[in-house]
Amino acid sequence: MGSRAVAMMLGGIVLLVSTSATQVKRSHDLNRGGQVVVTGNARLDLLSSLGSVMVMDSQTGWKSDFNAEKKSPLLAGALSLAIPGAGEYYTKSYWRAGGFILAEAGLWVFYASYYSKGNKQTDFFQNFADDHWSVVRYAEWIQGNATKLNPDVPGFTGYMISGTENRPPWERVDWGKINAVENAIAQRSGNGFTHQLPLRPEQQYFELIGKYAQFAAGWDDSGMMTPERILNSDVSARFLEYSKMRGKANDFYNIATTGSVLIVVNHLLSALDAAWSATQFNNQLKFEAHLQPTVRSIDFVEFVPTARMTITF
């Protein structure tokens, strides 16, 4: 090796040692208060670029200490409150996320199924009522028994609307007059009259005609209905059959309501679980990166990058 080459090599070594010493000093001076600095050392700056906070420690040298991808419990809970399982997915609890998502889907199918059954059963019993219960028949029975039910009630007439012979029964009567006579009859207690017939197609209309004996005379199989039969709740077979139909629809709706309550519970449980999962995630995973000082010679110190991941249970 020539003298020129040896001189160049020695010059490079002096320059390298001088630069390293300067980098260490500059890093120590600039890293006040735990601030991230650019040192000019490629390995040091590479770790710094990962988003860690570089801290100079007199014993271990430069140190990066952070929890990888910290999760917000508040955000996790809010996500799962809106969509069960979303918060768990955010915290990388994939099995739990899948469980809440499947529960949500199943509960919605359960709710929709029974609500649909309730609607179909409602259509069924309402059509049955239109075919077998008539407000005209009910009004005619009141006309023949009003004075028996309450002697103070004058004769009941004029409830039919002329020119409506071809219309459905509920469009052929003066509903106001029927309600007025019902109210007058009810002024005398103990005769079985306690309600006014709601307008069709209100929900109460379809409920009351199969619930109270007062309306039993409107069924087409009621026969010779008397005030005494009303007091004894002696109703016809169709009255009872219709009551069961309506009760079955209510059962379907009650089951659907239970499903809707469980949907809300699933949202709340998922939100709580997601918040806990975020806390668990933050406590379980910790990543530390170090630049360990290694003495190469009296005048030269090299920082060697090291990394450590800690998982706690």
C-alpha positions in Angstrom: 0.0 0.0 0.0 1.4 3.4 -1.0 2.0 6.2 1.4 -0.7 8.3 -0.3 -3.3 5.6 0.3 -2.3 5.2 3.9 -2.6 8.9 4.5 -6.1 9.0 3.0 -7.2 6.1 5.2 -5.9 7.7 8.4 -7.6 11.0 7.4 -11.0 9.1 6.9 -10.7 7.5 10.3 -10.0 10.8 12.0 -13.0 12.3 10.2 -15.3 9.4 11.2 -14.3 9.6 14.9 -14.7 13.3 14.9 -18.2 13.1 13.3 -19.4 10.4 15.7 -18.3 12.3 18.7 -19.9 15.4 17.3 -23.2 13.5 16.7 -23.2 12.2 20.3 -22.7 15.7 21.6 -25.2 17.3 19.2 -27.8 14.7 20.1 -27.4 15.2 23.8 -27.7 18.9 23.4 -30.8 18.9 21.2 -32.7 16.2 23.0 -33.9 18.4 25.8 -37.3 17.5 27.4 -37.6 14.2 25.5 -38.0 15.9 22.1 -37.4 14.0 18.9 -34.3 15.2 17.1 -32.5 14.5 13.8 -29.0 13.5 14.6 -27.4 12.6 11.3 -26.9 9.1 12.5 -28.7 6.9 10.0 -29.6 4.2 12.5 -30.7 6.6 15.1 -32.8 8.7 12.7 -34.4 5.5 11.3 -35.8 4.5 14.7 -36.9 8.1 15.3 -38.8 8.1 12.0 -40.9 5.2 13.2 -42.8 7.6 15.5 -41.1 6.9 18.8 -39.9 9.4 21.3 -36.1 9.4 21.5 -34.8 9.9 25.0 -31.1 10.1 26.0 -30.3 8.0 29.1 -26.9 8.2 30.7 -26.9 4.4 31.3 -28.4 3.0 28.1 -28.0 5.8 25.6 -30.8 6.8 23.2 -34.0 5.0 23.9 -37.4 4.8 22.2 -40.2 3.7 24.5 -43.8 3.6 23.2 -46.9 1.4 23.1 -47.4 0.3 19.6 -50.7 1.6 18.1 -52.4 2.5 21.3 -56.2 2.1 21.2 -58.7 4.5 22.5 -61.3 2.9 24.9 -63.7 5.7 24.2 -63.5 5.3 20.5 -63.7 1.5 20.7 -66.8 1.8 22.9 -68.5 4.3 20.5 -67.8 2.1 17.5 -69.3 -0.9 19.1 -72.3 1.0 20.5 -73.1 2.0 16.8 -72.2 -1.4 15.3 -71.5 -4.3 17.7 -68.1 -5.8 17.0 -66.7 -2.7 15.3 -64.9 -1.7 18.4 -63.5 -5.2 18.9 -62.3 -5.2 15.3 -60.6 -1.8 16.0 -58.7 -3.3 19.0 -57.8 -6.4 16.9 -59.9 -8.7 19.0 -61.2 -10.4 15.9 -62.8 -13.5 17.4 -64.8 -11.3 19.8 -65.7 -9.0 17.0 -67.0 -11.9 15.0 -69.1 -13.1 17.9 -70.8 -9.8 18.4 -71.4 -9.3 14.7 -73.0 -12.8 14.4 -75.1 -12.1 17.5 -76.3 -8.8 16.0 -77.2 -10.4 12.7 -79.0 -13.3 14.4 -81.0 -11.1 16.6 -82.1 -8.9 13.7 -83.2 -12.0 11.8 -85.0 -13.2 14.9 -86.8 -9.8 15.4 -87.7 -9.5 11.7 -89.0 -13.0 11.6 -91.4 -12.7 14.5 -92.5 -9.2 13.6 -93.4 -10.5 10.1 -95.3 -13.3 11.7 -97.2 -10.8 13.8 -98.1 -8.7 10.8 -99.3 -11.8 8.9 -101.4 -12.9 11.9 -102.8 -9.4 12.2 -103.9 -9.4 8.6 -105.5 -12.8 9.1 -107.6 -11.9 12.2 -108.6 -8.5 10.8 -109.9 -10.2 7.6 -111.7 -12.7 9.8 -113.3 -9.8 11.6 -114.4 -8.1 8.5 -116.0 -11.3 7.2 -117.8 -12.3 10.5 -118.4 -9.2 12.6 -120.7 -6.4 11.5 -121.2 -3.0 13.1 -124.7 -2.9 11.4 -125.6 -6.1 13.2 -124.3 -4.7 16.4 -126.3 -1.4 16.0 -129.4 -3.4 15.2 -129.0 -5.3 18.4 -128.6 -2.1 20.4 -131.8 -0.8 18.7 -133.8 -3.8 20.0 -132.3 -3.8 23.5 -131.4 -0.2 24.4 -134.4 0.3 26.8 -133.7 -3.1 28.4 -130.1 -2.1 29.1 -131.1 1.4 30.4 -134.8 2.4 30.6 -133.8 6.1 30.6 -132.5 5.8 27.0 -135.0 6.7 24.3 -135.5 4.7 21.2 -132.4 4.3 19.1 -133.0 5.0 15.4 -131.5 6.9 12.4 -128.1 5.3 12.6 -128.1 3.9 9.0 -126.8 6.1 6.2 -129.1 6.1 3.2 -127.7 5.1 -0.2 -124.9 2.9 1.3 -126.5 -0.5 0.8 -123.7 -1.8 -1.3 -120.9 -0.6 0.9 -119.0 -2.5 3.7 -120.9 -2.4 7.0 -118.5 0.1 8.6 -119.3 2.6 5.9 -123.1 2.3 6.3 -123.6 3.6 9.8 -123.4 7.0 11.6 -120.6 6.2 14.0 -121.3 9.3 16.1 -124.9 8.2 16.9 -123.7 4.7 17.8 -121.1 6.1 20.2 -123.7 8.4 21.7 -126.2 5.6 22.5 -123.3 3.5 23.9 -122.4 6.3 26.3 -126.1 6.8 27.3 -126.5 3.1 28.0 -123.3 3.0 30.1 -124.7 5.7 32.4 -126.5 2.9 34.2 -124.0 0.6 35.8 -124.2 -3.2 35.8 -125.5 -3.7 32.3 -122.3 -4.7 30.7 -121.7 -1.6 28.6 -118.3 -0.1 29.4 -116.8 1.1 26.1 -117.5 3.0 22.9 -116.7 1.3 19.6 -113.7 2.9 18.0 -113.7 3.7 14.3 -112.5 1.1 11.9 -109.6 0.5 11.0 -108.2 1.7 14.4 -106.3 -1.0 16.3 -108.7 -0.6 19.2 -111.6 -1.5 17.0 -110.2 -4.9 16.2 -109.2 -5.4 19.8 -112.5 -4.5 21.5 -114.8 -6.6 19.3 -113.1 -9.7 20.5 -112.4 -8.7 24.0 -115.6 -7.4 25.6 -119.0 -9.2 25.7 -120.6 -5.8 25.0 -119.8 -6.3 21.3 -120.6 -10.1 21.1 -123.9 -9.4 19.2 -122.0 -8.2 16.2 -120.7 -11.7 15.4 -122.6 -13.7 12.8 -123.0 -16.8 15.0 -124.2 -14.9 18.1 -127.8 -16.1 17.7 -130.3 -14.7 20.1 -128.0 -12.5 22.2 -129.7 -11.1 25.4 -128.5 -8.5 27.9 -128.3 -11.4 30.5 -125.9 -13.3 28.2 -123.7 -10.2 28.0 -123.6 -9.9 31.7 -122.5 -13.5 31.9 -120.0 -13.2 29.1 -121.9 -15.9 27.2 -120.3 -15.3 23.8 -120.2 -17.2 20.6 -117.7 -19.6 19.2 -116.4 -17.1 16.6 -115.9 -14.5 19.3 -113.6 -16.9 21.2 -111.9 -18.1 18.0 -111.2 -14.5 17.1 -109.8 -13.7 20.5 -107.3 -16.6 20.2 -106.3 -15.3 16.7 -105.6 -11.8 18.1 -103.8 -13.3 21.1 -101.5 -15.3 18.8 -100.6 -12.1 16.9 -99.8 -10.3 20.2 -97.6 -13.3 21.2 -95.6 -12.9 18.0 -95.2 -9.2 18.6 -94.1 -9.8 22.2 -91.4 -12.2 21.1 -90.3 -9.6 18.5 -90.1 -7.0 21.2 -87.9 -9.3 23.3 -85.6 -9.6 20.3 -85.4 -5.8 20.0 -84.5 -5.5 23.6 -81.7 -8.1 23.1 -80.4 -6.1 20.2 -80.0 -3.1 22.5 -78.4 -5.2 25.1 -76.0 -6.6 22.5 -75.0 -3.0 21.5 -74.3 -2.1 25.2 -72.4 -5.3 26.0 -70.3 -4.9 22.8 -69.5 -1.3 23.7 -68.4 -2.2 27.2 -66.4 -5.2 25.9 -64.7 -3.0 23.3 -63.6 -0.4 25.8 -62.2 -3.1 28.0 -60.5 -4.7 25.0 -58.8 -1.4 24.1 -57.5 -1.2 27.7 -56.4 -4.8 27.6 -54.6 -4.2 24.2 -52.7 -1.2 25.6 -51.6 -3.2 28.6 -50.6 -6.3 26.7 -48.3 -4.9 24.0 -45.3 -2.7 24.6 -42.4 -2.1 22.2 -39.1 -0.7 23.2 -36.3 0.3 20.8 -32.8 1.2 22.1 -29.6 2.5 20.8 -27.1 0.7 23.0 -23.8 2.5 23.3 -20.8 0.3 22.6 -17.3 1.5 23.3 -15.0 0.7 20.3 -12.0 2.6 21.6 -11.2 5.4 23.9 -12.3 8.0 21.5 -15.1 6.2 19.6 -18.5 5.2 20.9 -21.0 3.5 18.5 -24.7 3.2 19.2 -26.1 -0.3 18.3 -29.9 -0.5 17.7 -31.7 -3.1 19.7 -35.4 -3.8 20.0 -37.6 -5.6 22.6 -41.3 -6.5 22.6 -43.1 -7.3 25.8 -46.5 -9.0 25.9 -48.3 -9.3 29.2 -51.3 -11.3 30.2 
